[in-house]
Amino acid sequence: MAPDADSVADSLTTLVQVIGRDRNLSQWFRRLDQMSAIERRNQVFKISEQMTNDGKDRDAVDAFRLLADTRIFDATRLALRECGYIDE
């Protein structure tokens, strides 16, 4: 079942806050930003799978998995910049 728009928006908001407030995740996000879209997508799925195997919260895994979509990744990058979490 596809997530509804409100659910995606909530996940994106939470994701931006979590990434922005965690130094390691911010660095990880910046590394993703340097990758091609295909490399980034593969990395996101790899990390999501690892998170699932580690028993991480399903909602958190689903939120990270959203980053595989280029539009969501770009929106997340923009939100992180607008909130002052990352520089241009």
N, C-alpha and C positions, 0 to 999 in steps of 0.2 A: 504494500500500500504506500502510495506517495505521501510525503508529509504535507500538511497544509501550510499556507503562507504564514500564519501566525506562529506556528511551531518553528518554522525555519527562521523567522525574524527573532524569536526568543533565543534560539540556539546560537544565532549569529551574535547577538548582543552578549550573551554569556561567554562565547568563544573569544570575542574581542577583549572582554574584561580579564579573562583567565590568561590569555596570551600576553596582554599588556602588563599584567602585574607579576608575571613570572619571568625572571631573567633568562632561564634556560629555554623556555618556550618562545620568548622573543627572539633569541638567537636562532633557534630552530626555524622559526617563521622567516627570518631574514635569509637563511640558507635556502629555504624553499623558493623564496623570491628570486634567487639567482639561477634557478633551474628552468629548463624548458617546461612547457605545459605537460608534456608526456612524462618527463622525469619526475615532476612534482606530483602528478597524479599517482604514479607508481609508488613514490615514497609515502604519500598519504595513505594509500591502501595498505602498504607494508606496516606502517606504524599503527594503523587502525586494527589490523589483524593481531599485532603484538599486544595492543591494549586489551583486546578481547581475550586473548590467551592468558593475560595476566589478571583477568577477572575485574577489569576496570568497569566503572559505571556505564551501562549501555547508552544512556543519554549523552555522556561525554564522548564515547566512541562515535556515536552518530553525528555529533556536532563536528568532531575532527574530520570525519569522512566527508562532510560537506565541502571541505577545502579542496577536494579533488575536482570540483566544478570550477572552471576558470572564472566564471562570473562571480561566484561566491568568494573565491580567493581574492579577486580584485576588490570586491566590496569590503572584505575584511581588511585588506591592506589600506584602503582609503579610510576606513573607520579608525584603524590604529593610528594613522597619521593625524587625522582630525582630532583625536583624543590626546595627542601628544605622546603616545607610547613609542612611536618610531619616527625617525627622521626620513626625509625624502632621499 
